[in-house]
Amino acid sequence: MSEEVKKRIRRSPEEIAAEIDDKIAAHKDAIKKLEQRKAEVLAPKKPRMTKTQKMKMVIDKAKQAGMSPEEIAEKLGVSFE
């Protein structure tokens, strides 16, 4: 019976605590990343505008600037004849 018996290496309590601290730090980092993803998912997205809505907005802004329909047409190079 000359089998070699592997002896178990015992770690000190400080080594065990250091390993646990590393794991805690890794998990906190993962939690922070998940919270950021959650915030991105729950954040309201900017609504998309259709071409019609964009054109209406441009015309409304021109009217607010005091431009008449004739002035707007002139700027665009359009005539009403």
PDB file of N, CA, C and O in Angstrom, chain B, residues numbered from 101:
ATOM      1  N   MET B 101       0.828  -1.176   0.000  1.00  0.00           N
ATOM      2  CA  MET B 101       0.000   0.000   0.000  1.00  0.00           C
ATOM      3  C   MET B 101       0.874   1.242   0.000  1.00  0.00           C
ATOM      4  O   MET B 101       1.008   1.947   1.000  1.00  0.00           O
ATOM      5  N   SER B 102       1.439   1.468  -1.119  1.00  0.00           N
ATOM      6  CA  SER B 102       2.315   2.619  -1.230  1.00  0.00           C
ATOM      7  C   SER B 102       1.656   3.735  -2.036  1.00  0.00           C
ATOM      8  O   SER B 102       2.327   4.486  -2.744  1.00  0.00           O
ATOM      9  N   GLU B 103       0.357   3.829  -1.921  1.00  0.00           N
ATOM     10  CA  GLU B 103      -0.362   4.900  -2.622  1.00  0.00           C
ATOM     11  C   GLU B 103      -0.049   6.234  -1.969  1.00  0.00           C
ATOM     12  O   GLU B 103       0.037   6.363  -0.748  1.00  0.00           O
ATOM     13  N   GLU B 104       0.117   7.225  -2.847  1.00  0.00           N
ATOM     14  CA  GLU B 104       0.386   8.544  -2.311  1.00  0.00           C
ATOM     15  C   GLU B 104      -0.927   9.203  -1.917  1.00  0.00           C
ATOM     16  O   GLU B 104      -1.897   9.191  -2.675  1.00  0.00           O
ATOM     17  N   VAL B 105      -0.942   9.745  -0.792  1.00  0.00           N
ATOM     18  CA  VAL B 105      -2.121  10.421  -0.298  1.00  0.00           C
ATOM     19  C   VAL B 105      -1.895  11.914  -0.504  1.00  0.00           C
ATOM     20  O   VAL B 105      -0.938  12.496   0.006  1.00  0.00           O
ATOM     21  N   LYS B 106      -2.802  12.512  -1.265  1.00  0.00           N
ATOM     22  CA  LYS B 106      -2.674  13.951  -1.497  1.00  0.00           C
ATOM     23  C   LYS B 106      -3.140  14.679  -0.252  1.00  0.00           C
ATOM     24  O   LYS B 106      -4.224  14.436   0.277  1.00  0.00           O
ATOM     25  N   LYS B 107      -2.306  15.553   0.181  1.00  0.00           N
ATOM     26  CA  LYS B 107      -2.680  16.325   1.348  1.00  0.00           C
ATOM     27  C   LYS B 107      -3.451  17.545   0.889  1.00  0.00           C
ATOM     28  O   LYS B 107      -3.134  18.152  -0.134  1.00  0.00           O
ATOM     29  N   ARG B 108      -4.419  17.878   1.624  1.00  0.00           N
ATOM     30  CA  ARG B 108      -5.273  19.018   1.320  1.00  0.00           C
ATOM     31  C   ARG B 108      -4.570  20.290   1.785  1.00  0.00           C
ATOM     32  O   ARG B 108      -4.096  20.385   2.918  1.00  0.00           O
ATOM     33  N   ILE B 109      -4.519  21.264   0.877  1.00  0.00           N
ATOM     34  CA  ILE B 109      -3.900  22.536   1.234  1.00  0.00           C
ATOM     35  C   ILE B 109      -4.950  23.390   1.913  1.00  0.00           C
ATOM     36  O   ILE B 109      -6.005  23.667   1.343  1.00  0.00           O
ATOM     37  N   ARG B 110      -4.663  23.794   3.097  1.00  0.00           N
ATOM     38  CA  ARG B 110      -5.608  24.606   3.853  1.00  0.00           C
ATOM     39  C   ARG B 110      -5.289  26.071   3.625  1.00  0.00           C
ATOM     40  O   ARG B 110      -4.140  26.503   3.708  1.00  0.00           O
ATOM     41  N   ARG B 111      -6.345  26.821   3.335  1.00  0.00           N
ATOM     42  CA  ARG B 111      -6.160  28.254   3.127  1.00  0.00           C
ATOM     43  C   ARG B 111      -6.445  28.996   4.421  1.00  0.00           C
ATOM     44  O   ARG B 111      -7.219  28.553   5.269  1.00  0.00           O
ATOM     45  N   SER B 112      -5.804  30.116   4.536  1.00  0.00           N
ATOM     46  CA  SER B 112      -6.003  30.922   5.743  1.00  0.00           C
ATOM     47  C   SER B 112      -7.339  31.662   5.622  1.00  0.00           C
ATOM     48  O   SER B 112      -7.852  31.852   4.520  1.00  0.00           O
ATOM     49  N   PRO B 113      -7.893  32.075   6.754  1.00  0.00           N
ATOM     50  CA  PRO B 113      -9.151  32.826   6.706  1.00  0.00           C
ATOM     51  C   PRO B 113      -9.032  34.108   5.888  1.00  0.00           C
ATOM     52  O   PRO B 113     -10.007  34.536   5.271  1.00  0.00           O
ATOM     53  N   GLU B 114      -7.849  34.726   5.875  1.00  0.00           N
ATOM     54  CA  GLU B 114      -7.652  35.957   5.100  1.00  0.00           C
ATOM     55  C   GLU B 114      -7.743  35.679   3.601  1.00  0.00           C
ATOM     56  O   GLU B 114      -8.302  36.478   2.850  1.00  0.00           O
ATOM     57  N   GLU B 115      -7.193  34.544   3.169  1.00  0.00           N
ATOM     58  CA  GLU B 115      -7.261  34.166   1.756  1.00  0.00           C
ATOM     59  C   GLU B 115      -8.706  33.890   1.339  1.00  0.00           C
ATOM     60  O   GLU B 115      -9.133  34.280   0.252  1.00  0.00           O
ATOM     61  N   ILE B 116      -9.440  33.225   2.197  1.00  0.00           N
ATOM     62  CA  ILE B 116     -10.844  32.928   1.917  1.00  0.00           C
ATOM     63  C   ILE B 116     -11.639  34.229   1.843  1.00  0.00           C
ATOM     64  O   ILE B 116     -12.463  34.403   0.945  1.00  0.00           O
ATOM     65  N   ALA B 117     -11.398  35.142   2.783  1.00  0.00           N
ATOM     66  CA  ALA B 117     -12.106  36.423   2.804  1.00  0.00           C
ATOM     67  C   ALA B 117     -11.763  37.245   1.560  1.00  0.00           C
ATOM     68  O   ALA B 117     -12.640  37.900   0.996  1.00  0.00           O
ATOM     69  N   ALA B 118     -10.512  37.220   1.130  1.00  0.00           N
ATOM     70  CA  ALA B 118     -10.100  37.961  -0.066  1.00  0.00           C
ATOM     71  C   ALA B 118     -10.806  37.414  -1.303  1.00  0.00           C
ATOM     72  O   ALA B 118     -11.228  38.186  -2.165  1.00  0.00           O
ATOM     73  N   GLU B 119     -10.935  36.113  -1.398  1.00  0.00           N
ATOM     74  CA  GLU B 119     -11.631  35.494  -2.535  1.00  0.00           C
ATOM     75  C   GLU B 119     -13.105  35.887  -2.535  1.00  0.00           C
ATOM     76  O   GLU B 119     -13.678  36.169  -3.588  1.00  0.00           O
ATOM     77  N   ILE B 120     -13.708  35.902  -1.368  1.00  0.00           N
ATOM     78  CA  ILE B 120     -15.112  36.295  -1.251  1.00  0.00           C
ATOM     79  C   ILE B 120     -15.284  37.759  -1.643  1.00  0.00           C
ATOM     80  O   ILE B 120     -16.251  38.109  -2.320  1.00  0.00           O
ATOM     81  N   ASP B 121     -14.353  38.619  -1.221  1.00  0.00           N
ATOM     82  CA  ASP B 121     -14.415  40.036  -1.600  1.00  0.00           C
ATOM     83  C   ASP B 121     -14.325  40.211  -3.113  1.00  0.00           C
ATOM     84  O   ASP B 121     -15.019  41.055  -3.680  1.00  0.00           O
ATOM     85  N   ASP B 122     -13.480  39.423  -3.768  1.00  0.00           N
ATOM     86  CA  ASP B 122     -13.378  39.482  -5.227  1.00  0.00           C
ATOM     87  C   ASP B 122     -14.701  39.096  -5.886  1.00  0.00           C
ATOM     88  O   ASP B 122     -15.135  39.726  -6.851  1.00  0.00           O
ATOM     89  N   LYS B 123     -15.326  38.066  -5.356  1.00  0.00           N
ATOM     90  CA  LYS B 123     -16.610  37.624  -5.914  1.00  0.00           C
ATOM     91  C   LYS B 123     -17.685  38.684  -5.701  1.00  0.00           C
ATOM     92  O   LYS B 123     -18.498  38.932  -6.591  1.00  0.00           O
ATOM     93  N   ILE B 124     -17.691  39.308  -4.525  1.00  0.00           N
ATOM     94  CA  ILE B 124     -18.666  40.368  -4.235  1.00  0.00           C
ATOM     95  C   ILE B 124     -18.488  41.523  -5.209  1.00  0.00           C
ATOM     96  O   ILE B 124     -19.468  42.055  -5.730  1.00  0.00           O
ATOM     97  N   ALA B 125     -17.244  41.913  -5.454  1.00  0.00           N
ATOM     98  CA  ALA B 125     -16.965  43.017  -6.380  1.00  0.00           C
ATOM     99  C   ALA B 125     -17.442  42.674  -7.788  1.00  0.00           C
ATOM    100  O   ALA B 125     -18.018  43.519  -8.474  1.00  0.00           O
ATOM    101  N   ALA B 126     -17.205  41.444  -8.216  1.00  0.00           N
ATOM    102  CA  ALA B 126     -17.639  41.024  -9.550  1.00  0.00           C
ATOM    103  C   ALA B 126     -19.160  41.063  -9.658  1.00  0.00           C
ATOM    104  O   ALA B 126     -19.696  41.492 -10.680  1.00  0.00           O
ATOM    105  N   HIS B 127     -19.855  40.623  -8.622  1.00  0.00           N
ATOM    106  CA  HIS B 127     -21.309  40.617  -8.644  1.00  0.00           C
ATOM    107  C   HIS B 127     -21.874  42.036  -8.603  1.00  0.00           C
ATOM    108  O   HIS B 127     -22.877  42.321  -9.258  1.00  0.00           O
ATOM    109  N   LYS B 128     -21.240  42.926  -7.842  1.00  0.00           N
ATOM    110  CA  LYS B 128     -21.693  44.316  -7.806  1.00  0.00           C
ATOM    111  C   LYS B 128     -21.563  44.956  -9.183  1.00  0.00           C
ATOM    112  O   LYS B 128     -22.428  45.725  -9.601  1.00  0.00           O
ATOM    113  N   ASP B 129     -20.473  44.635  -9.887  1.00  0.00           N
ATOM    114  CA  ASP B 129     -20.268  45.153 -11.240  1.00  0.00           C
ATOM    115  C   ASP B 129     -21.363  44.631 -12.171  1.00  0.00           C
ATOM    116  O   ASP B 129     -21.898  45.384 -12.984  1.00  0.00           O
ATOM    117  N   ALA B 130     -21.691  43.357 -12.055  1.00  0.00           N
ATOM    118  CA  ALA B 130     -22.740  42.770 -12.893  1.00  0.00           C
ATOM    119  C   ALA B 130     -24.089  43.408 -12.581  1.00  0.00           C
ATOM    120  O   ALA B 130     -24.878  43.662 -13.491  1.00  0.00           O
ATOM    121  N   ILE B 131     -24.361  43.669 -11.308  1.00  0.00           N
ATOM    122  CA  ILE B 131     -25.616  44.302 -10.907  1.00  0.00           C
ATOM    123  C   ILE B 131     -25.702  45.703 -11.486  1.00  0.00           C
ATOM    124  O   ILE B 131     -26.758  46.110 -11.971  1.00  0.00           O
ATOM    125  N   LYS B 132     -24.603  46.444 -11.439  1.00  0.00           N
ATOM    126  CA  LYS B 132     -24.578  47.810 -11.972  1.00  0.00           C
ATOM    127  C   LYS B 132     -24.883  47.802 -13.471  1.00  0.00           C
ATOM    128  O   LYS B 132     -25.641  48.642 -13.956  1.00  0.00           O
ATOM    129  N   LYS B 133     -24.293  46.856 -14.203  1.00  0.00           N
ATOM    130  CA  LYS B 133     -24.539  46.752 -15.643  1.00  0.00           C
ATOM    131  C   LYS B 133     -26.001  46.415 -15.918  1.00  0.00           C
ATOM    132  O   LYS B 133     -26.602  46.966 -16.840  1.00  0.00           O
ATOM    133  N   LEU B 134     -26.568  45.527 -15.135  1.00  0.00           N
ATOM    134  CA  LEU B 134     -27.975  45.158 -15.317  1.00  0.00           C
ATOM    135  C   LEU B 134     -28.893  46.338 -15.017  1.00  0.00           C
ATOM    136  O   LEU B 134     -29.891  46.533 -15.711  1.00  0.00           O
ATOM    137  N   GLU B 135     -28.575  47.124 -14.000  1.00  0.00           N
ATOM    138  CA  GLU B 135     -29.386  48.295 -13.686  1.00  0.00           C
ATOM    139  C   GLU B 135     -29.330  49.316 -14.810  1.00  0.00           C
ATOM    140  O   GLU B 135     -30.335  49.962 -15.105  1.00  0.00           O
ATOM    141  N   GLN B 136     -28.159  49.475 -15.449  1.00  0.00           N
ATOM    142  CA  GLN B 136     -28.047  50.384 -16.588  1.00  0.00           C
ATOM    143  C   GLN B 136     -28.896  49.903 -17.754  1.00  0.00           C
ATOM    144  O   GLN B 136     -29.572  50.703 -18.401  1.00  0.00           O
ATOM    145  N   ARG B 137     -28.867  48.608 -18.026  1.00  0.00           N
ATOM    146  CA  ARG B 137     -29.690  48.057 -19.108  1.00  0.00           C
ATOM    147  C   ARG B 137     -31.167  48.264 -18.813  1.00  0.00           C
ATOM    148  O   ARG B 137     -31.942  48.599 -19.709  1.00  0.00           O
ATOM    149  N   LYS B 138     -31.559  48.066 -17.557  1.00  0.00           N
ATOM    150  CA  LYS B 138     -32.955  48.245 -17.155  1.00  0.00           C
ATOM    151  C   LYS B 138     -33.379  49.692 -17.394  1.00  0.00           C
ATOM    152  O   LYS B 138     -34.471  49.943 -17.902  1.00  0.00           O
ATOM    153  N   ALA B 139     -32.511  50.653 -17.027  1.00  0.00           N
ATOM    154  CA  ALA B 139     -32.828  52.059 -17.226  1.00  0.00           C
ATOM    155  C   ALA B 139     -32.978  52.381 -18.706  1.00  0.00           C
ATOM    156  O   ALA B 139     -33.856  53.157 -19.083  1.00  0.00           O
ATOM    157  N   GLU B 140     -32.130  51.794 -19.549  1.00  0.00           N
ATOM    158  CA  GLU B 140     -32.232  52.022 -20.986  1.00  0.00           C
ATOM    159  C   GLU B 140     -33.539  51.464 -21.540  1.00  0.00           C
ATOM    160  O   GLU B 140     -34.166  52.081 -22.401  1.00  0.00           O
ATOM    161  N   VAL B 141     -33.945  50.306 -21.050  1.00  0.00           N
ATOM    162  CA  VAL B 141     -35.173  49.676 -21.532  1.00  0.00           C
ATOM    163  C   VAL B 141     -36.396  50.486 -21.115  1.00  0.00           C
ATOM    164  O   VAL B 141     -37.346  50.622 -21.885  1.00  0.00           O
ATOM    165  N   LEU B 142     -36.372  51.020 -19.903  1.00  0.00           N
ATOM    166  CA  LEU B 142     -37.537  51.740 -19.388  1.00  0.00           C
ATOM    167  C   LEU B 142     -37.581  53.204 -19.815  1.00  0.00           C
ATOM    168  O   LEU B 142     -38.609  53.861 -19.652  1.00  0.00           O
ATOM    169  N   ALA B 143     -36.484  53.725 -20.357  1.00  0.00           N
ATOM    170  CA  ALA B 143     -36.456  55.131 -20.774  1.00  0.00           C
ATOM    171  C   ALA B 143     -37.349  55.322 -21.997  1.00  0.00           C
ATOM    172  O   ALA B 143     -37.314  54.518 -22.929  1.00  0.00           O
ATOM    173  N   PRO B 144     -38.147  56.385 -21.992  1.00  0.00           N
ATOM    174  CA  PRO B 144     -39.015  56.599 -23.152  1.00  0.00           C
ATOM    175  C   PRO B 144     -38.176  56.969 -24.371  1.00  0.00           C
ATOM    176  O   PRO B 144     -37.232  57.755 -24.287  1.00  0.00           O
ATOM    177  N   LYS B 145     -38.544  56.387 -25.493  1.00  0.00           N
ATOM    178  CA  LYS B 145     -37.803  56.654 -26.712  1.00  0.00           C
ATOM    179  C   LYS B 145     -38.379  57.870 -27.405  1.00  0.00           C
ATOM    180  O   LYS B 145     -39.562  58.182 -27.263  1.00  0.00           O
ATOM    181  N   LYS B 146     -37.541  58.545 -28.148  1.00  0.00           N
ATOM    182  CA  LYS B 146     -37.962  59.716 -28.883  1.00  0.00           C
ATOM    183  C   LYS B 146     -38.890  59.254 -30.010  1.00  0.00           C
ATOM    184  O   LYS B 146     -38.527  58.375 -30.792  1.00  0.00           O
ATOM    185  N   PRO B 147     -40.078  59.841 -30.094  1.00  0.00           N
ATOM    186  CA  PRO B 147     -41.008  59.394 -31.128  1.00  0.00           C
ATOM    187  C   PRO B 147     -40.497  59.759 -32.523  1.00  0.00           C
ATOM    188  O   PRO B 147     -39.885  60.808 -32.722  1.00  0.00           O
ATOM    189  N   ARG B 148     -40.754  58.892 -33.456  1.00  0.00           N
ATOM    190  CA  ARG B 148     -40.343  59.134 -34.830  1.00  0.00           C
ATOM    191  C   ARG B 148     -41.397  59.979 -35.512  1.00  0.00           C
ATOM    192  O   ARG B 148     -42.589  59.880 -35.220  1.00  0.00           O
ATOM    193  N   MET B 149     -40.932  60.813 -36.429  1.00  0.00           N
ATOM    194  CA  MET B 149     -41.851  61.687 -37.148  1.00  0.00           C
ATOM    195  C   MET B 149     -41.971  61.213 -38.593  1.00  0.00           C
ATOM    196  O   MET B 149     -40.986  60.825 -39.220  1.00  0.00           O
ATOM    197  N   THR B 150     -43.191  61.252 -39.102  1.00  0.00           N
ATOM    198  CA  THR B 150     -43.403  60.912 -40.499  1.00  0.00           C
ATOM    199  C   THR B 150     -43.047  62.129 -41.345  1.00  0.00           C
ATOM    200  O   THR B 150     -42.849  63.221 -40.814  1.00  0.00           O
ATOM    201  N   LYS B 151     -42.966  61.943 -42.644  1.00  0.00           N
ATOM    202  CA  LYS B 151     -42.654  63.054 -43.543  1.00  0.00           C
ATOM    203  C   LYS B 151     -43.726  64.132 -43.450  1.00  0.00           C
ATOM    204  O   LYS B 151     -43.417  65.324 -43.478  1.00  0.00           O
ATOM    205  N   THR B 152     -44.970  63.719 -43.341  1.00  0.00           N
ATOM    206  CA  THR B 152     -46.069  64.676 -43.245  1.00  0.00           C
ATOM    207  C   THR B 152     -45.934  65.518 -41.983  1.00  0.00           C
ATOM    208  O   THR B 152     -46.133  66.732 -42.019  1.00  0.00           O
ATOM    209  N   GLN B 153     -45.596  64.877 -40.873  1.00  0.00           N
ATOM    210  CA  GLN B 153     -45.427  65.599 -39.621  1.00  0.00           C
ATOM    211  C   GLN B 153     -44.257  66.565 -39.703  1.00  0.00           C
ATOM    212  O   GLN B 153     -44.330  67.675 -39.175  1.00  0.00           O
ATOM    213  N   LYS B 154     -43.182  66.155 -40.359  1.00  0.00           N
ATOM    214  CA  LYS B 154     -42.027  67.038 -40.516  1.00  0.00           C
ATOM    215  C   LYS B 154     -42.388  68.258 -41.353  1.00  0.00           C
ATOM    216  O   LYS B 154     -42.019  69.381 -41.007  1.00  0.00           O
ATOM    217  N   MET B 155     -43.111  68.042 -42.460  1.00  0.00           N
ATOM    218  CA  MET B 155     -43.501  69.153 -43.323  1.00  0.00           C
ATOM    219  C   MET B 155     -44.406  70.114 -42.569  1.00  0.00           C
ATOM    220  O   MET B 155     -44.241  71.329 -42.674  1.00  0.00           O
ATOM    221  N   LYS B 156     -45.357  69.586 -41.812  1.00  0.00           N
ATOM    222  CA  LYS B 156     -46.261  70.428 -41.038  1.00  0.00           C
ATOM    223  C   LYS B 156     -45.476  71.242 -40.010  1.00  0.00           C
ATOM    224  O   LYS B 156     -45.771  72.417 -39.792  1.00  0.00           O
ATOM    225  N   MET B 157     -44.487  70.626 -39.384  1.00  0.00           N
ATOM    226  CA  MET B 157     -43.678  71.326 -38.394  1.00  0.00           C
ATOM    227  C   MET B 157     -42.890  72.465 -39.051  1.00  0.00           C
ATOM    228  O   MET B 157     -42.798  73.556 -38.490  1.00  0.00           O
ATOM    229  N   VAL B 158     -42.327  72.217 -40.224  1.00  0.00           N
ATOM    230  CA  VAL B 158     -41.560  73.244 -40.929  1.00  0.00           C
ATOM    231  C   VAL B 158     -42.466  74.419 -41.283  1.00  0.00           C
ATOM    232  O   VAL B 158     -42.090  75.576 -41.093  1.00  0.00           O
ATOM    233  N   ILE B 159     -43.643  74.127 -41.789  1.00  0.00           N
ATOM    234  CA  ILE B 159     -44.586  75.186 -42.167  1.00  0.00           C
ATOM    235  C   ILE B 159     -45.039  75.961 -40.930  1.00  0.00           C
ATOM    236  O   ILE B 159     -45.144  77.187 -40.969  1.00  0.00           O
ATOM    237  N   ASP B 160     -45.306  75.254 -39.844  1.00  0.00           N
ATOM    238  CA  ASP B 160     -45.708  75.928 -38.601  1.00  0.00           C
ATOM    239  C   ASP B 160     -44.597  76.844 -38.085  1.00  0.00           C
ATOM    240  O   ASP B 160     -44.870  77.953 -37.625  1.00  0.00           O
ATOM    241  N   LYS B 161     -43.356  76.386 -38.160  1.00  0.00           N
ATOM    242  CA  LYS B 161     -42.224  77.212 -37.709  1.00  0.00           C
ATOM    243  C   LYS B 161     -42.094  78.459 -38.589  1.00  0.00           C
ATOM    244  O   LYS B 161     -41.807  79.549 -38.093  1.00  0.00           O
ATOM    245  N   ALA B 162     -42.306  78.291 -39.894  1.00  0.00           N
ATOM    246  CA  ALA B 162     -42.226  79.439 -40.809  1.00  0.00           C
ATOM    247  C   ALA B 162     -43.335  80.438 -40.489  1.00  0.00           C
ATOM    248  O   ALA B 162     -43.108  81.648 -40.514  1.00  0.00           O
ATOM    249  N   LYS B 163     -44.522  79.942 -40.190  1.00  0.00           N
ATOM    250  CA  LYS B 163     -45.639  80.826 -39.843  1.00  0.00           C
ATOM    251  C   LYS B 163     -45.350  81.548 -38.522  1.00  0.00           C
ATOM    252  O   LYS B 163     -45.664  82.730 -38.377  1.00  0.00           O
ATOM    253  N   GLN B 164     -44.755  80.842 -37.567  1.00  0.00           N
ATOM    254  CA  GLN B 164     -44.420  81.462 -36.288  1.00  0.00           C
ATOM    255  C   GLN B 164     -43.356  82.543 -36.467  1.00  0.00           C
ATOM    256  O   GLN B 164     -43.300  83.506 -35.702  1.00  0.00           O
ATOM    257  N   ALA B 165     -42.522  82.372 -37.479  1.00  0.00           N
ATOM    258  CA  ALA B 165     -41.487  83.357 -37.757  1.00  0.00           C
ATOM    259  C   ALA B 165     -42.063  84.572 -38.482  1.00  0.00           C
ATOM    260  O   ALA B 165     -41.345  85.532 -38.759  1.00  0.00           O
ATOM    261  N   GLY B 166     -43.356  84.529 -38.788  1.00  0.00           N
ATOM    262  CA  GLY B 166     -44.025  85.665 -39.410  1.00  0.00           C
ATOM    263  C   GLY B 166     -44.019  85.627 -40.929  1.00  0.00           C
ATOM    264  O   GLY B 166     -44.289  86.641 -41.572  1.00  0.00           O
ATOM    265  N   MET B 167     -43.720  84.492 -41.504  1.00  0.00           N
ATOM    266  CA  MET B 167     -43.698  84.394 -42.961  1.00  0.00           C
ATOM    267  C   MET B 167     -45.096  84.104 -43.486  1.00  0.00           C
ATOM    268  O   MET B 167     -45.853  83.341 -42.887  1.00  0.00           O
ATOM    269  N   SER B 168     -45.422  84.717 -44.598  1.00  0.00           N
ATOM    270  CA  SER B 168     -46.709  84.458 -45.241  1.00  0.00           C
ATOM    271  C   SER B 168     -46.543  83.269 -46.180  1.00  0.00           C
ATOM    272  O   SER B 168     -45.420  82.892 -46.512  1.00  0.00           O
ATOM    273  N   PRO B 169     -47.659  82.677 -46.609  1.00  0.00           N
ATOM    274  CA  PRO B 169     -47.560  81.548 -47.545  1.00  0.00           C
ATOM    275  C   PRO B 169     -46.814  81.923 -48.825  1.00  0.00           C
ATOM    276  O   PRO B 169     -46.103  81.094 -49.393  1.00  0.00           O
ATOM    277  N   GLU B 170     -46.972  83.166 -49.280  1.00  0.00           N
ATOM    278  CA  GLU B 170     -46.276  83.601 -50.494  1.00  0.00           C
ATOM    279  C   GLU B 170     -44.765  83.649 -50.266  1.00  0.00           C
ATOM    280  O   GLU B 170     -43.987  83.271 -51.141  1.00  0.00           O
ATOM    281  N   GLU B 171     -44.354  84.120 -49.079  1.00  0.00           N
ATOM    282  CA  GLU B 171     -42.934  84.175 -48.764  1.00  0.00           C
ATOM    283  C   GLU B 171     -42.330  82.769 -48.665  1.00  0.00           C
ATOM    284  O   GLU B 171     -41.209  82.524 -49.111  1.00  0.00           O
ATOM    285  N   ILE B 172     -43.088  81.873 -48.081  1.00  0.00           N
ATOM    286  CA  ILE B 172     -42.629  80.480 -47.966  1.00  0.00           C
ATOM    287  C   ILE B 172     -42.451  79.890 -49.357  1.00  0.00           C
ATOM    288  O   ILE B 172     -41.445  79.240 -49.640  1.00  0.00           O
ATOM    289  N   ALA B 173     -43.435  80.121 -50.227  1.00  0.00           N
ATOM    290  CA  ALA B 173     -43.362  79.603 -51.595  1.00  0.00           C
ATOM    291  C   ALA B 173     -42.183  80.218 -52.345  1.00  0.00           C
ATOM    292  O   ALA B 173     -41.494  79.533 -53.101  1.00  0.00           O
ATOM    293  N   GLU B 174     -41.961  81.489 -52.136  1.00  0.00           N
ATOM    294  CA  GLU B 174     -40.844  82.175 -52.795  1.00  0.00           C
ATOM    295  C   GLU B 174     -39.504  81.577 -52.359  1.00  0.00           C
ATOM    296  O   GLU B 174     -38.618  81.363 -53.185  1.00  0.00           O
ATOM    297  N   LYS B 175     -39.363  81.310 -51.063  1.00  0.00           N
ATOM    298  CA  LYS B 175     -38.126  80.715 -50.547  1.00  0.00           C
ATOM    299  C   LYS B 175     -37.891  79.333 -51.133  1.00  0.00           C
ATOM    300  O   LYS B 175     -36.754  78.925 -51.369  1.00  0.00           O
ATOM    301  N   LEU B 176     -39.003  78.612 -51.367  1.00  0.00           N
ATOM    302  CA  LEU B 176     -38.897  77.264 -51.926  1.00  0.00           C
ATOM    303  C   LEU B 176     -38.783  77.277 -53.443  1.00  0.00           C
ATOM    304  O   LEU B 176     -38.489  76.247 -54.050  1.00  0.00           O
ATOM    305  N   GLY B 177     -39.007  78.402 -54.047  1.00  0.00           N
ATOM    306  CA  GLY B 177     -38.936  78.495 -55.502  1.00  0.00           C
ATOM    307  C   GLY B 177     -40.172  77.948 -56.171  1.00  0.00           C
ATOM    308  O   GLY B 177     -40.097  77.399 -57.271  1.00  0.00           O
ATOM    309  N   VAL B 178     -41.323  78.093 -55.511  1.00  0.00           N
ATOM    310  CA  VAL B 178     -42.588  77.590 -56.039  1.00  0.00           C
ATOM    311  C   VAL B 178     -43.469  78.793 -56.357  1.00  0.00           C
ATOM    312  O   VAL B 178     -43.498  79.779 -55.620  1.00  0.00           O
ATOM    313  N   SER B 179     -44.190  78.684 -57.481  1.00  0.00           N
ATOM    314  CA  SER B 179     -45.130  79.770 -57.819  1.00  0.00           C
ATOM    315  C   SER B 179     -46.532  79.216 -57.823  1.00  0.00           C
ATOM    316  O   SER B 179     -46.737  78.024 -58.053  1.00  0.00           O
ATOM    317  N   PHE B 180     -47.531  80.104 -57.561  1.00  0.00           N
ATOM    318  CA  PHE B 180     -48.924  79.683 -57.460  1.00  0.00           C
ATOM    319  C   PHE B 180     -49.715  80.014 -58.726  1.00  0.00           C
ATOM    320  O   PHE B 180     -50.926  80.217 -58.639  1.00  0.00           O
ATOM    321  N   GLU B 181     -49.104  80.074 -59.852  1.00  0.00           N
ATOM    322  CA  GLU B 181     -49.794  80.437 -61.088  1.00  0.00           C
ATOM    323  C   GLU B 181     -50.425  79.290 -61.764  1.00  0.00           C
ATOM    324  O   GLU B 181     -51.040  79.456 -62.817  1.00  0.00           O
TER     325      GLU B 181
END
